[in-house]
Amino acid sequence: MRNYRLAVIGIALGMAAIFGVLALTVSGGLLLLFPVLLTAWFIWFMPLWRRRLRRRARSLPSWQLTPE
């Protein structure tokens, strides 16, 4: 489950780094588009990711513990 979480964090940091470099080299106005990109991220990508994560969590084996 940690891999799923780290993948999303890595993608978000990568997008932020690319956007930051583009804003510094091309135009500072690109920083104004970053909130739009984040909005699209949370509306489009995150629901898909959450569904995949929940499906994966449900498919994990469960422990059958009995008291001694």
Number of C-alpha atoms within 10 A of each C-alpha: 10 6 8 14 11 11 11 14 12 12 11 14 12 12 15 16 12 12 17 16 14 15 17 13 9 10 10 13 11 15 15 10 13 16 11 10 14 15 12 12 13 12 11 11 13 13 12 11 15 12 11 13 15 11 11 12 11 10 9 9 7 7 6 5 6 5 3 3
